[in-house]
Amino acid sequence: MRAREERGQASVELLLVIPVLFFMIVTVVFFGRILYVRIALDAATYDCARSAVESLRYHRGIEQASYAGWNTLSGFYLDVSDAEFWVSYTVGYGRWYRGTEVTCHARFNVRVDDLPFVGALYPDRAIPLHSTTTLQVERYASYWSW
């Protein structure tokens, strides 16, 4: 049988440990979400740049790049309305040409308003992430169109 002064010790210890466990779980979910979106953005910018450099025409390359980036993000089950893609290229020979460097940029706002205490730290209720990938237009691709 327990001594009279030991009653409630387990309850007090539980009350001291629960906030620490709660904080650890929220932290893991927060950084897990950030890491997941970062990996998705890196994959999307790579697919965006890869799709652009496979085309030898400027307008078609830009259009293909945006679609590829959005499709990759939707494949990661992310809301593409929160994403923004833009493509820039170095002007080589005055036009989009073989060997021109194409850079795809993507920005995505990670929503954190559903996490307790984290949403209060970010007034916009979102954390902006940015990713960039640079590739060259295919040097040895044949020039054909449909």
C-alpha positions, 0 to 999 in steps of 0.5 A: 500500500502507498504512503499517503504523501505519494498519492497523485504523483503519477498525475502530476508527472503526467501533467508535466510530460503531456505538454512536452509530448504535445510540443514534440508532436507538433514540431514533427508535423510542422517540419515534416510538412515543410520537408515534404513540400520542399521535396515536391518543389524540387521535383516540380522545378526539375520537371519544369526545367526538363520539360522546357529544355526538351523543346526547341521553341520558346513558346512551347517550352514555356508552356510545357514547363508550367504544365509539367510543374503543376502536374508534378505538384498535383502528383504530390497532392498539393494544391496548385493554386498555392503555387507559382512557376516562372521560367527565365533563360539566358539569351544565347544567339538572341533566341531560344537555341541549343545550349541556352540555359533555362531556369525554372523557379517555383514558389509555394506557400505552405499553410500552417494555420491548422497547427496549434501555436505555429499559426500564431507565429506566422501572421500570413498563416503560410510559409513561402518556400522557393526552389530553382533548377537550371538546365540547358536546352538539348544540344543534340535534339533533332528539330521537328514539330507536329 
